Amino acid sequence: MTRWGRAALLALLVVAIVAPAAVFAQAPAPIIESAELRLWPEYDDPGLLVIFSGDFAAGATTPLNVAFPIPAGARNIQATYQDAQGTLINRPFEVVDGKLTYELPTGTFHTEHYVDREPSGDTRQIKYVFEAPYAMNALRVAVQQPARSTDFSLSPAADTTEQGTDGLTYHVFTRQNLAAGEKLEIDVNYAKSDTSLSAPQLSVTDTDAAAAEAPLVATESSPTDWLPWVLIGAGVALLVGILAYWLLSRRRPEPEPEPAARPVRQAPATQKPLPTVPARPAQAQTPPASTAKPAAFCHNCGNALKAEDKFCPQCGTPRRQ
């Protein structure tokens, strides 16, 4: 056998060994046992609220990375799962290539998002295309009729019409055995003369039923959840400290009060003022004749003496008379 023949045989052996192993290692695609699609136009938003929830069939390996098709322009997205107590827990998610992707710790999923409704007058029309993310054994579709609307119609036609505990009407139909990627076009038409929403008009009296219609969504506690609040609190405390320091530094000590001036002593009221002497006109005075005596000298040291000197300022000898 030539060298090329041996190489070709070796390649065939590798393919024969690896290919079955790869097929065996590939996990089967998960199947959704049952799901519900709820479409609520003009409920608590002028657009359309879309709620998709359900359970994967038994045998699905968890945690399970899921990918649900989502319309372009979807907003206010929530991706959750249901824990053992029935509480919905938020999960981090991404939208990649038009699909909402996140990890499910359990086999139960619940997603929500809004899509904008095209502007129209009193006659309103909504077209929504649902795409099955996986093979589905059963799907229930419930479309909520907006409050104060009339002439409501649905395509596909509803199998049943139900009155909810919230006082609103729900039009329901079901589908069985949907293939992965199968699309279902839903058209909603109705007439409505106002722009008010349905949610503010509700008068729910059954607390349990209300909780079932709008379950509370909890969030898993993690460092990434409370860390922003810690940082915000630290920032607020720092700002308060800086403001307090600035206010205290601007306060100057109050100047000490100046000593009160001593009161001027006043003459008693009974004391008579001194009589005023009228000023006399100034008179030219004649300088007096000089009375200075001729200069004298000390008989001891010869120092000149003034007329009023009784002793010599130089040697202290008494002046001769």
TORZA-435235 format. One line per field, with one value per residue (C-alpha): residue number from 1; x negated, z, y. Coordinates in nm, 4 decimals, always signed. Layout:
% residues N
nr = (NUM:...)
xx = (X:...)
zz = (Z:...)
yy = (Y:...)
This chain:
% residues 321
nr = (1:2:3:4:5:6:7:8:9:10:11:12:13:14:15:16:17:18:19:20:21:22:23:24:25:26:27:28:29:30:31:32:33:34:35:36:37:38:39:40:41:42:43:44:45:46:47:48:49:50:51:52:53:54:55:56:57:58:59:60:61:62:63:64:65:66:67:68:69:70:71:72:73:74:75:76:77:78:79:80:81:82:83:84:85:86:87:88:89:90:91:92:93:94:95:96:97:98:99:100:101:102:103:104:105:106:107:108:109:110:111:112:113:114:115:116:117:118:119:120:121:122:123:124:125:126:127:128:129:130:131:132:133:134:135:136:137:138:139:140:141:142:143:144:145:146:147:148:149:150:151:152:153:154:155:156:157:158:159:160:161:162:163:164:165:166:167:168:169:170:171:172:173:174:175:176:177:178:179:180:181:182:183:184:185:186:187:188:189:190:191:192:193:194:195:196:197:198:199:200:201:202:203:204:205:206:207:208:209:210:211:212:213:214:215:216:217:218:219:220:221:222:223:224:225:226:227:228:229:230:231:232:233:234:235:236:237:238:239:240:241:242:243:244:245:246:247:248:249:250:251:252:253:254:255:256:257:258:259:260:261:262:263:264:265:266:267:268:269:270:271:272:273:274:275:276:277:278:279:280:281:282:283:284:285:286:287:288:289:290:291:292:293:294:295:296:297:298:299:300:301:302:303:304:305:306:307:308:309:310:311:312:313:314:315:316:317:318:319:320:321)
xx = (+0.0000:-0.1331:-0.1922:+0.1167:+0.3273:+0.2209:+0.3033:+0.6507:+0.7173:+0.6072:+0.8400:+1.1348:+1.0603:+1.0526:+1.3862:+1.5392:+1.4359:+1.4927:+1.8223:+2.0289:+1.8757:+1.9704:+2.3261:+2.3513:+2.2086:+2.4535:+2.7408:+3.0905:+3.2714:+3.4999:+3.8757:+4.1269:+4.4017:+4.6514:+4.6371:+4.8625:+4.8370:+5.0216:+5.0749:+5.2030:+5.2434:+5.2631:+5.2510:+5.0004:+4.8171:+4.9409:+4.7741:+4.8220:+4.7139:+4.5928:+4.5609:+4.4213:+4.3943:+4.3904:+4.2080:+3.9596:+4.0358:+3.8996:+3.5502:+3.4144:+3.0706:+3.0354:+2.8881:+3.0210:+2.9084:+3.2165:+3.2694:+3.6146:+3.6860:+3.7749:+3.9089:+3.6844:+3.7332:+3.8453:+3.7974:+3.8298:+3.7160:+3.7324:+3.5852:+3.6759:+3.7181:+3.9430:+3.7944:+3.9394:+4.1599:+4.3095:+4.1250:+3.9941:+3.6224:+3.4545:+3.1585:+2.8923:+2.9602:+2.8381:+3.0111:+2.8005:+2.9097:+3.2711:+3.2878:+3.3221:+3.0590:+3.0072:+2.9468:+3.2285:+3.1428:+3.4767:+3.7045:+3.9563:+3.9184:+4.0957:+4.0117:+4.1720:+4.1171:+4.3029:+4.3303:+4.4560:+4.7950:+4.8272:+5.0102:+5.3718:+5.7051:+6.0005:+5.9704:+5.6603:+5.4790:+5.1926:+4.9941:+4.7701:+4.5673:+4.4778:+4.1926:+4.1638:+3.8161:+3.8202:+4.0560:+4.3691:+4.6254:+4.8900:+4.9290:+5.2089:+5.2585:+5.4614:+5.5266:+5.6573:+5.9241:+5.8400:+6.0763:+6.3478:+6.2774:+6.5435:+6.5657:+6.2896:+6.1767:+5.8912:+5.7202:+5.6825:+6.0283:+6.0637:+6.1792:+6.3201:+6.3817:+6.3122:+6.3897:+6.0897:+6.1010:+5.9714:+6.2951:+6.1302:+6.2158:+5.9644:+5.9863:+5.8133:+5.7073:+5.4630:+5.2195:+5.0625:+4.7317:+4.5543:+4.2187:+3.9098:+3.9042:+4.2716:+4.4356:+4.7839:+4.9263:+5.1743:+5.3927:+5.5790:+5.8375:+6.0594:+6.2060:+6.1163:+6.1810:+5.9450:+5.5778:+5.6245:+5.4730:+5.6477:+5.4393:+5.5570:+5.9206:+5.8965:+6.0878:+5.9400:+6.0896:+5.9324:+5.5777:+5.4663:+5.6001:+5.4333:+5.1038:+5.1438:+5.2063:+4.9091:+4.6600:+4.3931:+4.0447:+3.7583:+3.3922:+3.1116:+2.8848:+2.5300:+2.2414:+2.3234:+2.6725:+2.5842:+2.2423:+2.3883:+2.5990:+2.2936:+2.1011:+2.3934:+2.4185:+2.0446:+2.0657:+2.3575:+2.1718:+1.8624:+2.0657:+2.2333:+1.8921:+1.7515:+2.0575:+2.0323:+1.6611:+1.7270:+2.0026:+1.7912:+1.4898:+1.7015:+1.8112:+1.5813:+1.5469:+1.7645:+1.5580:+1.5264:+1.7379:+1.5426:+1.5159:+1.7810:+1.6560:+1.6354:+1.9098:+1.7956:+1.8339:+2.0811:+2.0925:+2.3785:+2.6840:+2.6754:+2.3208:+2.3232:+2.1143:+1.8145:+1.8675:+1.7349:+1.4690:+1.4962:+1.1857:+0.9862:+0.8355:+0.4730:+0.2389:-0.1042:-0.3535:-0.6811:-0.9667:-1.1110:-1.4461:-1.7229:-1.8145:-2.0874:-2.4036:-2.7395:-2.9045:-3.1177:-3.3881:-3.4802:-3.7743:-3.9049:-3.8837:-3.7829:-3.4618:-3.1926:-2.9068:-2.5491:-2.3666:-2.1725:-2.4690:-2.5661:-2.8269:-3.0618:-2.9103:-3.2641:-3.4465:-3.1710:-3.3526:-3.1101:-3.0591:-3.2034:-2.9560)
zz = (+0.0000:-0.0966:+0.1468:+0.0197:+0.0609:+0.4221:+0.4931:+0.3423:+0.5477:+0.8668:+0.7913:+0.7430:+1.0763:+1.2562:+1.1034:+1.1916:+1.5568:+1.6172:+1.4326:+1.6461:+1.9626:+1.8592:+1.7817:+2.1158:+2.3057:+2.1500:+2.3929:+2.2499:+2.1952:+2.4870:+2.4448:+2.5997:+2.7630:+2.7949:+2.7577:+2.7600:+2.5464:+2.6847:+2.4705:+2.6579:+2.4408:+2.6154:+2.9579:+3.1581:+2.8535:+2.5228:+2.3416:+2.3659:+2.6723:+2.5765:+2.8449:+2.7567:+3.0264:+3.0553:+3.1557:+2.9771:+2.9578:+3.2225:+3.1476:+3.0417:+3.1930:+3.4160:+3.4253:+3.0772:+2.8392:+2.6482:+2.3489:+2.2797:+1.9605:+2.0428:+1.8129:+1.6985:+1.9153:+2.2215:+2.5399:+2.9167:+2.8880:+3.1868:+3.1879:+3.4924:+3.6242:+3.8944:+4.2141:+4.4337:+4.6190:+4.2944:+4.3099:+3.9866:+4.0025:+3.7612:+3.5607:+3.3592:+2.9863:+2.6439:+2.3133:+2.0429:+1.6783:+1.7656:+2.0490:+2.4232:+2.5815:+2.9479:+3.1838:+3.3584:+3.6927:+3.6743:+3.3945:+3.4431:+3.2455:+3.2353:+3.0060:+2.9495:+2.7079:+2.5394:+2.1705:+2.0345:+1.8695:+1.5373:+1.5682:+1.4591:+1.5196:+1.6971:+1.4856:+1.6054:+1.4647:+1.6124:+1.4281:+1.6327:+1.5000:+1.7513:+1.6697:+1.8647:+2.0220:+2.0627:+1.9869:+2.1926:+2.3003:+2.3935:+2.3635:+2.5100:+2.3709:+2.5726:+2.4299:+2.6699:+2.5351:+2.6377:+2.8748:+2.7063:+2.3649:+2.1256:+1.8021:+1.9169:+1.6760:+1.6827:+1.4192:+1.4663:+1.6166:+1.9881:+2.1122:+2.4324:+2.5903:+2.9626:+3.2157:+3.4364:+3.8053:+3.6990:+3.5076:+3.1650:+2.8867:+2.7600:+2.4190:+2.4272:+2.1738:+2.1896:+1.9584:+1.9863:+1.8696:+1.7312:+1.5668:+1.6594:+1.4507:+1.3511:+1.3277:+1.4347:+1.3075:+1.5422:+1.4366:+1.6968:+1.5947:+1.8097:+1.8353:+2.1164:+2.1344:+2.4200:+2.5045:+2.8678:+2.9789:+3.1218:+3.4401:+3.6204:+3.5593:+3.7283:+4.0467:+4.1696:+4.4881:+4.4883:+4.6207:+4.5370:+4.1828:+4.1348:+4.2526:+4.0048:+3.7180:+3.8051:+4.0130:+4.2068:+4.0634:+4.3071:+4.2331:+4.3373:+4.5899:+4.4648:+4.5160:+4.1865:+4.3202:+4.6485:+4.5529:+4.3619:+4.6660:+4.8919:+4.6561:+4.6348:+5.0166:+5.0502:+4.7932:+4.9737:+5.3080:+5.1497:+5.0026:+5.3390:+5.5100:+5.2546:+5.2888:+5.6697:+5.6569:+5.4124:+5.6300:+5.9461:+5.7755:+5.6648:+6.0198:+6.1547:+6.5290:+6.6384:+6.7225:+7.0911:+7.1957:+7.2262:+7.5822:+7.6501:+7.6580:+8.0029:+8.0657:+8.0716:+8.4159:+8.4099:+8.6470:+8.8926:+8.7719:+9.0774:+9.0048:+8.8613:+8.5529:+8.5900:+8.4751:+8.1308:+8.1217:+7.8105:+7.5995:+7.5909:+7.2757:+7.2394:+7.3050:+7.1683:+7.4419:+7.4656:+7.5271:+7.8716:+7.8995:+7.9286:+8.2871:+8.2048:+8.3973:+8.2277:+8.2000:+8.4943:+8.5187:+8.7795:+8.9786:+9.0132:+8.6554:+8.4440:+8.3149:+8.2041:+8.4546:+8.3877:+8.5909:+8.7814:+8.8529:+9.2178:+9.1612:+8.8725:+8.6500:+8.5555:+8.8881:+9.1459:+9.3164:+9.4847:+9.2947:+9.4471:+9.5375)
yy = (+0.0000:+0.3378:+0.6241:+0.8078:+0.4976:+0.4574:+0.8248:+0.7885:+0.4769:+0.6518:+0.9453:+0.7106:+0.5421:+0.8777:+0.9813:+0.6455:+0.6853:+1.0585:+1.1066:+0.8627:+1.0052:+1.3604:+1.2549:+1.0767:+1.3772:+1.6251:+1.6870:+1.6660:+1.9965:+2.0804:+2.0673:+2.3042:+2.1007:+2.3874:+2.7631:+3.0677:+3.3797:+3.6816:+3.9936:+4.2994:+4.6117:+4.9507:+4.7886:+4.9977:+5.1328:+5.2803:+4.9885:+4.6131:+4.4125:+4.0633:+3.7943:+3.4513:+3.1850:+2.8086:+2.4906:+2.2707:+1.9008:+1.6698:+1.5541:+1.8935:+1.9384:+2.2451:+2.4968:+2.5507:+2.8242:+2.9367:+3.1649:+3.3120:+3.5137:+3.8725:+4.1488:+4.4301:+4.7374:+4.5415:+4.7430:+4.7062:+4.3468:+4.1109:+3.7607:+3.5526:+3.2009:+3.0580:+2.9158:+2.6399:+2.8908:+3.0216:+3.3548:+3.5021:+3.5792:+3.8182:+3.6885:+3.8723:+3.8465:+3.9484:+4.0078:+3.8433:+3.8181:+3.8940:+3.6399:+3.6915:+3.4652:+3.3826:+3.0901:+2.9045:+2.7389:+2.5551:+2.4383:+2.7218:+3.0476:+3.3843:+3.6764:+4.0164:+4.3018:+4.5877:+4.6698:+4.9999:+5.0199:+5.1990:+5.5320:+5.5192:+5.6819:+5.5285:+5.2110:+5.0276:+4.7285:+4.5283:+4.2608:+4.0338:+3.7397:+3.4691:+3.2304:+2.9057:+2.9002:+2.5206:+2.2376:+2.2978:+2.0419:+2.3020:+2.6790:+2.8885:+3.2407:+3.4934:+3.8413:+4.1046:+4.3390:+4.6989:+4.8728:+5.0840:+4.9286:+4.7990:+4.6008:+4.3651:+4.0920:+3.8423:+3.6287:+3.3363:+3.3394:+3.2803:+2.9423:+3.0905:+3.4294:+3.4658:+3.7360:+3.8070:+3.8974:+4.2371:+4.3030:+4.2782:+4.0352:+3.7767:+3.6073:+3.2665:+3.0049:+2.7125:+2.5379:+2.1926:+2.0454:+2.3489:+2.2826:+2.4822:+2.7999:+2.7739:+3.1174:+3.2195:+3.5517:+3.7179:+4.0137:+4.2215:+4.4822:+4.7048:+5.0531:+5.2920:+5.6652:+5.7563:+5.7113:+5.6114:+5.2819:+4.9771:+4.9373:+5.2565:+5.1558:+4.8157:+4.7433:+4.4152:+4.2743:+3.9285:+3.9739:+3.6210:+3.6442:+3.9800:+3.8323:+3.5481:+3.7899:+4.0129:+3.8107:+3.9884:+3.9620:+3.9240:+3.9682:+3.7394:+3.9038:+3.9365:+4.1794:+4.3447:+4.4256:+4.5974:+4.7355:+5.0362:+5.1279:+5.1097:+5.3363:+5.5787:+5.5876:+5.6520:+5.9300:+6.0949:+6.0742:+6.2291:+6.5144:+6.5786:+6.5860:+6.8295:+7.0540:+7.0530:+7.1366:+7.4190:+7.5650:+7.5445:+7.6995:+7.9957:+8.0727:+8.3442:+8.4097:+8.6929:+9.0065:+9.0844:+9.3807:+9.7043:+9.8394:+10.0966:+10.4526:+10.5978:+10.8469:+11.2058:+11.3382:+11.6218:+11.9103:+11.8936:+12.0663:+12.2962:+12.4205:+12.7691:+12.8268:+13.0463:+13.4064:+13.4751:+13.7450:+13.9548:+13.9452:+14.2653:+14.3971:+14.3142:+14.6087:+14.6558:+14.5987:+14.7803:+14.5491:+14.6096:+14.7621:+14.5115:+14.4359:+14.1915:+14.2550:+14.2550:+13.9163:+13.7985:+13.5332:+13.2775:+13.4004:+13.0461:+12.8972:+13.1982:+13.0395:+13.2845:+13.3148:+13.4059:+13.6615:+13.4027:+13.1692:+13.1561:+12.8896:+12.8323:+12.5608:+12.4592:+12.4173:+12.4869:+12.7780:+13.0182:+13.3386:+13.6469:+13.9100)
